[in-house]
Amino acid sequence: MSAQLSSIIDFIRGLYPNKDFIALHEPSFSQLEKDLVLRTIESTFVSSVGEYVDEFEHKLSERLAAPVIVVNSGTSALHMALVLSGVGRDDKVITQALTFVATCNAIAYCGAEPVLLDVDLGTLGLSADVMADYLANHTYQDESGVCRDNTDHKAIRACVPMHTFGLSCDIVKIAALCEQYHIELIEDAAEALGSSSGQKPLGTFGRFGVLSFNGNKTITTGAGGAIICRTAEDAKRAKFLTTTAKQADAFEYYHPELGYNYRMPNLNAALGVAQLAKLDDILASKQAIAQQYQHFFKDSEFKFISAPANTVANNWLNAVLAPSKEAKQGLLEFAKQHNVMMRPAWQPMYRLPMYQDVYQSKMANTEYLIDHLVNLPSSAQLGVPTC
């Protein structure tokens, strides 16, 4: 096994030469980022009003063919999407147990509680089959068409599937279930900018989608996120509420309802504009790296996770499935000893104290992934040959 682990580390060092420490995913900056950030500083417009906020929103909207509002984090984007979808106290929201904690935290911010379902092994995302079983056997629709839990009669107000590591979940089937049961669909596409299903960008299948531009994402604004909206009306409402619900006026500060200080600062947006300009180059580099991983692991006990059929992945974080829990731990420890950063999947939400008592389906696939999955270094290598 040690020889096998050594060969994995040697291969990764070949992908990322001349690095003492290989990060899991680090951003790629050039002179353009420096120029736009400096220009923003010199303008003195560094907060939530400025030309780069508008430009970043416009260019994201063009790329995704949908209205986009940028905010200060992916978590803020998700919280706002839930608020705009009418999620409130004592509602329930369907999501997956294998996700970053922000998914469930945003639900909790609304006073709602998550319904935790298992994922598919092929997509790592919310299982449409498990969701269909839950809806058929644990819910009913009242006289107004609202989907409710059989036991406590709470409304199932929304569904938040997450596109894990940039891989598309079975979003077409999930969207159909949401339509059938009158449930709002909010895609957690925090990790999935540049990914698509059937040539349709992830984050655009539901009423809302959310993106993250954290420092470890495919492109970054340092900290930031975005709300992808289906309609211009929803986008206008999102912009209003995330700007502290301030009514437009040349002089007066008047806020007719509860708002949120969630807008993205111009300084961060300047970084985003520069990053977005090279997104296609970043995606091409990451695709080349993923293809090399796939080829390297094709005859290995460690199984590379490829994009599901009829989808395109942004290859945000590549991953393998180890042959055993012990092999997973062995790879993680060996990589750490050799200054190569890897990580396991997140702890599932039902193991966290605040979500232990919510509804959860059987979690066979989630448990398997917790015991076997390892994320590999996946940074883009712009200007560096990857062959």
C-alpha positions as CSV (number, residue, x, y, z in Angstrom):
1,M,0.0,0.0,0.0
2,S,2.8,2.4,0.8
3,A,4.1,2.1,-2.8
4,Q,0.7,2.8,-4.1
5,L,0.4,5.9,-1.9
6,S,3.8,7.1,-3.0
7,S,2.8,6.8,-6.6
8,I,-0.3,8.9,-6.0
9,I,1.8,11.6,-4.3
10,D,4.4,11.5,-7.1
11,F,1.6,11.9,-9.7
12,I,0.1,14.9,-7.9
13,R,3.5,16.5,-7.6
14,G,3.9,16.1,-11.3
15,L,0.6,18.0,-11.8
16,Y,1.8,20.8,-9.5
17,P,5.6,21.0,-9.9
18,N,7.9,23.3,-7.9
19,K,5.6,23.5,-4.9
20,D,6.7,22.6,-1.4
21,F,3.1,22.5,-0.2
22,I,0.3,21.6,-2.5
23,A,-3.1,23.2,-1.5
24,L,-6.4,21.6,-2.0
25,H,-7.7,24.5,-4.1
26,E,-6.1,27.9,-4.3
27,P,-7.1,30.9,-6.4
28,S,-5.2,32.0,-9.6
29,F,-4.5,35.8,-9.7
30,S,-2.9,37.9,-12.4
31,Q,-2.1,41.6,-13.0
32,L,-5.8,42.2,-14.0
33,E,-7.0,41.5,-10.4
34,K,-4.4,43.9,-9.0
35,D,-5.3,46.6,-11.5
36,L,-9.0,46.5,-10.9
37,V,-8.7,46.3,-7.1
38,L,-6.3,49.3,-7.1
39,R,-8.6,51.2,-9.4
40,T,-11.4,50.6,-6.9
41,I,-9.3,51.8,-4.0
42,E,-8.4,54.9,-5.9
43,S,-12.0,55.6,-6.7
44,T,-12.9,55.5,-2.9
45,F,-16.0,53.5,-3.8
46,V,-15.1,50.3,-1.9
47,S,-18.5,49.4,-0.3
48,S,-21.7,48.2,-1.8
49,V,-22.1,50.9,-4.4
50,G,-19.7,51.1,-7.4
51,E,-19.2,50.3,-11.1
52,Y,-17.8,46.8,-10.5
53,V,-20.9,45.6,-8.5
54,D,-23.0,46.5,-11.5
55,E,-20.5,45.0,-14.0
56,F,-20.1,41.8,-12.1
57,E,-23.9,41.3,-11.9
58,H,-24.3,42.1,-15.6
59,K,-21.6,39.7,-16.8
60,L,-22.8,36.9,-14.6
61,S,-26.3,37.4,-15.9
62,E,-25.1,37.2,-19.4
63,R,-23.2,34.0,-18.8
64,L,-26.1,32.3,-17.0
65,A,-28.9,33.8,-19.1
66,A,-30.7,34.8,-15.9
67,P,-30.9,37.8,-13.6
68,V,-28.2,37.8,-10.9
69,I,-27.8,39.7,-7.7
70,V,-24.4,39.6,-5.9
71,V,-24.1,39.5,-2.1
72,N,-21.4,39.1,0.5
73,S,-21.4,35.3,0.9
74,G,-22.9,32.1,-0.5
75,T,-24.6,31.7,2.9
76,S,-26.3,35.1,2.6
77,A,-27.4,34.2,-0.9
78,L,-29.0,31.0,0.3
79,H,-30.7,32.7,3.3
80,M,-32.1,35.4,1.0
81,A,-33.3,32.8,-1.6
82,L,-35.2,31.0,1.2
83,V,-36.7,34.2,2.5
84,L,-37.8,35.2,-1.0
85,S,-39.3,31.7,-1.4
86,G,-41.5,32.3,1.6
87,V,-39.7,29.9,4.0
88,G,-40.5,30.9,7.6
89,R,-40.8,29.7,11.1
90,D,-42.0,26.1,11.6
91,D,-41.7,25.3,7.9
92,K,-39.6,22.4,6.6
93,V,-37.1,22.3,3.8
94,I,-35.9,19.2,2.0
95,T,-32.1,18.9,1.6
96,Q,-29.3,16.4,1.7
97,A,-27.4,15.2,4.7
98,L,-24.0,15.3,2.9
99,T,-23.4,19.0,2.5
100,F,-21.5,22.0,3.9
101,V,-23.2,23.2,7.1
102,A,-24.2,26.5,5.5
103,T,-27.0,24.8,3.7
104,C,-28.8,23.8,6.9
105,N,-27.7,26.9,8.8
106,A,-29.5,29.1,6.2
107,I,-32.6,27.0,6.7
108,A,-32.4,27.4,10.5
109,Y,-31.9,31.2,10.1
110,C,-35.5,31.3,8.8
111,G,-36.8,29.4,11.8
112,A,-37.4,26.4,9.6
113,E,-36.0,22.9,9.9
114,P,-34.2,20.7,7.4
115,V,-35.5,17.3,6.2
116,L,-32.3,15.3,5.7
117,L,-32.3,12.8,2.8
118,D,-29.7,10.5,1.4
119,V,-27.6,11.2,-1.7
120,D,-26.9,9.1,-4.8
121,L,-23.5,7.5,-5.2
122,G,-23.3,8.5,-8.8
123,T,-23.9,12.2,-8.3
124,L,-23.0,12.7,-4.6
125,G,-26.1,14.9,-4.6
126,L,-29.7,14.6,-3.3
127,S,-31.3,11.4,-4.4
128,A,-34.4,12.0,-6.5
129,D,-35.6,8.4,-5.7
130,V,-35.2,8.9,-1.9
131,M,-37.0,12.3,-2.3
132,A,-39.8,10.7,-4.2
133,D,-40.2,8.0,-1.6
134,Y,-40.3,10.6,1.2
135,L,-42.9,12.7,-0.5
136,A,-45.1,9.8,-1.4
137,N,-45.0,8.2,2.0
138,H,-44.5,11.0,4.5
139,T,-46.4,14.0,3.1
140,Y,-49.8,15.1,1.8
141,Q,-51.2,18.1,0.0
142,D,-53.8,20.2,1.8
143,E,-56.9,21.8,0.2
144,S,-54.7,24.7,-0.8
145,G,-52.2,22.5,-2.5
146,V,-49.5,23.0,0.2
147,C,-47.3,20.0,0.7
148,R,-47.3,19.1,4.4
149,D,-45.7,16.5,6.7
150,N,-48.0,13.6,7.7
151,T,-47.0,13.7,11.3
152,D,-46.8,17.3,12.4
153,H,-48.6,18.9,9.4
154,K,-45.8,21.5,8.9
155,A,-45.5,22.9,5.4
156,I,-42.7,21.5,3.1
157,R,-42.0,24.9,1.7
158,A,-38.8,24.4,-0.3
159,C,-36.2,21.9,-1.5
160,V,-32.4,22.7,-1.6
161,P,-30.4,20.2,-3.4
162,M,-26.6,20.8,-3.5
163,H,-24.4,20.1,-6.5
164,T,-21.6,18.5,-4.6
165,F,-18.0,19.4,-5.7
166,G,-19.5,20.8,-8.9
167,L,-21.1,17.6,-10.0
168,S,-24.7,17.9,-11.0
169,C,-27.3,16.1,-8.9
170,D,-30.3,14.6,-10.6
171,I,-31.7,18.1,-11.0
172,V,-34.2,17.3,-13.8
173,K,-36.0,14.7,-11.7
174,I,-35.8,16.8,-8.6
175,A,-37.3,19.8,-10.4
176,A,-40.2,17.7,-11.6
177,L,-40.9,16.5,-8.1
178,C,-40.9,20.0,-6.8
179,E,-43.3,21.0,-9.5
180,Q,-45.6,18.0,-8.8
181,Y,-45.7,18.7,-5.0
182,H,-45.8,22.6,-5.3
183,I,-42.4,23.0,-3.5
184,E,-40.0,25.9,-4.3
185,L,-36.7,24.7,-5.8
186,I,-33.6,26.5,-4.7
187,E,-30.3,25.1,-6.1
188,D,-27.3,25.2,-3.8
189,A,-24.8,25.7,-6.7
190,A,-22.2,27.2,-4.4
191,E,-19.6,24.9,-5.9
192,A,-20.9,24.6,-9.4
193,L,-20.2,27.7,-11.5
194,G,-19.4,26.4,-14.9
195,S,-21.2,23.1,-14.5
196,S,-24.3,22.2,-16.5
197,S,-26.9,19.5,-17.0
198,G,-28.2,19.0,-20.5
199,Q,-26.4,22.2,-21.6
200,K,-28.4,24.2,-19.0
201,P,-26.2,25.9,-16.3
202,L,-26.6,24.6,-12.8
203,G,-28.4,27.1,-10.6
204,T,-31.0,28.0,-13.3
205,F,-33.4,25.0,-12.9
206,G,-35.3,26.4,-9.9
207,R,-36.8,29.7,-8.9
208,F,-33.5,30.5,-7.3
209,G,-29.9,29.3,-7.4
210,V,-27.0,30.4,-5.3
211,L,-23.3,30.7,-6.0
212,S,-20.3,31.1,-3.7
213,F,-17.1,33.1,-4.5
214,N,-15.2,32.1,-1.3
215,G,-11.4,32.0,-1.6
216,N,-11.4,28.3,-2.4
217,K,-14.0,28.3,-5.2
218,T,-13.5,28.1,-9.0
219,I,-13.4,31.9,-9.1
220,T,-13.2,34.1,-6.0
221,T,-14.1,37.5,-4.8
222,G,-12.4,36.8,-1.5
223,A,-15.8,36.5,0.1
224,G,-19.0,36.7,-1.8
225,G,-21.9,35.0,-3.3
226,A,-24.8,35.4,-5.8
227,I,-28.5,34.8,-6.1
228,I,-29.6,33.6,-9.5
229,C,-33.2,34.5,-10.1
230,R,-35.7,33.2,-12.6
231,T,-37.5,36.5,-13.0
232,A,-36.5,40.2,-13.1
233,E,-39.1,40.8,-10.4
234,D,-37.4,38.4,-8.0
235,A,-34.1,40.0,-8.7
236,K,-35.4,43.5,-8.0
237,R,-36.9,42.2,-4.7
238,A,-33.6,40.5,-3.8
239,K,-31.6,43.6,-4.5
240,F,-34.0,45.7,-2.3
241,L,-34.0,43.3,0.7
242,T,-30.2,42.8,0.5
243,T,-29.6,46.6,0.6
244,T,-31.2,46.8,4.0
245,A,-34.7,47.3,2.4
246,K,-33.8,51.0,1.9
247,Q,-36.3,52.9,-0.1
248,A,-34.7,54.9,-2.9
249,D,-34.5,58.6,-2.0
250,A,-32.0,61.4,-2.7
251,F,-31.9,62.3,1.0
252,E,-34.0,60.2,3.4
253,Y,-33.1,56.9,5.0
254,Y,-36.4,55.0,5.1
255,H,-36.7,51.3,5.5
256,P,-40.3,50.1,5.2
257,E,-39.6,46.5,6.1
258,L,-37.0,44.2,7.6
259,G,-33.9,44.1,5.3
260,Y,-30.4,42.6,5.3
261,N,-27.0,44.2,4.9
262,Y,-25.9,41.5,2.4
263,R,-24.7,43.4,-0.7
264,M,-21.3,42.6,-2.2
265,P,-18.8,45.5,-1.7
266,N,-17.4,47.1,-4.9
267,L,-13.9,46.0,-3.8
268,N,-14.9,42.3,-3.9
269,A,-16.8,42.8,-7.1
270,A,-13.7,44.2,-8.8
271,L,-11.9,41.0,-8.0
272,G,-14.9,39.1,-9.4
273,V,-14.9,40.9,-12.7
274,A,-11.2,40.1,-13.2
275,Q,-11.7,36.4,-12.2
276,L,-14.8,36.0,-14.4
277,A,-12.8,37.2,-17.4
278,K,-10.6,34.1,-17.2
279,L,-13.3,31.6,-16.1
280,D,-13.1,29.7,-19.4
281,D,-9.4,29.3,-19.1
282,I,-9.8,28.1,-15.5
283,L,-12.4,25.6,-16.5
284,A,-10.2,24.3,-19.3
285,S,-7.2,23.8,-17.0
286,K,-9.4,22.0,-14.4
287,Q,-10.8,19.8,-17.1
288,A,-7.3,18.8,-18.2
289,I,-6.3,18.0,-14.6
290,A,-9.5,15.9,-14.0
291,Q,-8.8,13.9,-17.2
292,Q,-5.3,13.2,-16.0
293,Y,-6.6,12.0,-12.6
294,Q,-9.2,9.8,-14.4
295,H,-6.5,8.2,-16.5
296,F,-4.1,7.7,-13.6
297,F,-6.8,6.0,-11.4
298,K,-8.4,3.9,-14.1
299,D,-6.8,0.6,-12.9
300,S,-6.5,1.6,-9.3
301,E,-8.3,0.5,-6.1
302,F,-9.0,4.1,-5.7
303,K,-12.0,4.9,-8.0
304,F,-12.1,8.4,-9.5
305,I,-15.5,10.0,-9.5
306,S,-16.5,11.3,-12.9
307,A,-19.3,13.6,-14.0
308,P,-22.7,11.9,-14.4
309,A,-24.0,11.2,-17.9
310,N,-25.4,14.2,-19.9
311,T,-23.7,16.7,-17.6
312,V,-20.6,18.8,-17.6
313,A,-18.7,19.3,-14.4
314,N,-16.5,22.3,-13.5
315,N,-14.2,19.8,-11.7
316,W,-14.1,22.1,-8.7
317,L,-12.8,19.4,-6.3
318,N,-11.8,16.1,-7.8
319,A,-12.4,13.0,-5.6
320,V,-11.7,9.3,-5.3
321,L,-13.4,6.5,-3.4
322,A,-10.9,4.5,-1.4
323,P,-11.4,0.7,-1.2
324,S,-11.9,0.9,2.6
325,K,-12.2,3.3,5.5
326,E,-8.7,2.4,6.6
327,A,-7.3,3.1,3.1
328,K,-9.1,6.5,3.1
329,Q,-7.5,7.4,6.4
330,G,-4.1,6.1,5.2
331,L,-4.2,8.2,2.1
332,L,-5.1,11.4,4.1
333,E,-2.3,10.8,6.6
334,F,0.3,9.9,4.0
335,A,-0.6,13.0,2.0
336,K,-0.3,15.2,5.0
337,Q,3.1,13.8,5.8
338,H,4.2,14.8,2.3
339,N,2.8,18.3,2.3
340,V,-0.1,17.5,0.0
341,M,-3.5,18.7,1.1
342,M,-6.4,16.3,0.8
343,R,-9.7,16.2,2.8
344,P,-12.5,13.8,3.5
345,A,-16.2,14.7,2.9
346,W,-18.0,16.8,5.4
347,Q,-19.5,15.3,8.5
348,P,-23.1,14.7,7.7
349,M,-25.6,17.1,9.1
350,Y,-27.3,14.5,11.3
351,R,-24.1,14.1,13.3
352,L,-24.1,17.8,14.2
353,P,-25.7,18.7,17.6
354,M,-28.2,21.2,16.1
355,Y,-29.6,18.8,13.5
356,Q,-29.5,15.5,15.3
357,D,-33.3,15.5,15.9
358,V,-34.7,16.5,12.5
359,Y,-36.2,13.9,10.1
360,Q,-33.6,11.8,8.3
361,S,-34.0,9.0,5.8
362,K,-31.8,5.9,5.8
363,M,-28.3,7.1,5.0
364,A,-26.5,4.1,3.4
365,N,-24.9,6.1,0.6
366,T,-24.0,9.1,2.8
367,E,-22.3,6.8,5.3
368,Y,-20.4,5.0,2.5
369,L,-19.1,8.3,1.2
370,I,-18.1,9.5,4.7
371,D,-16.0,6.3,5.0
372,H,-14.5,6.2,1.5
373,L,-14.3,9.6,-0.2
374,V,-11.1,11.7,-0.4
375,N,-10.9,15.1,-2.2
376,L,-7.7,15.7,-4.2
377,P,-5.7,18.9,-5.0
378,S,-7.7,20.6,-7.8
379,S,-6.3,24.1,-8.4
380,A,-6.3,25.4,-11.9
381,Q,-2.8,25.8,-13.4
382,L,-3.1,28.7,-15.8
383,G,-0.1,29.0,-18.1
384,V,1.3,25.7,-16.9
385,P,1.3,22.7,-19.4
386,T,-0.9,19.9,-18.1
387,C,0.0,17.1,-20.5
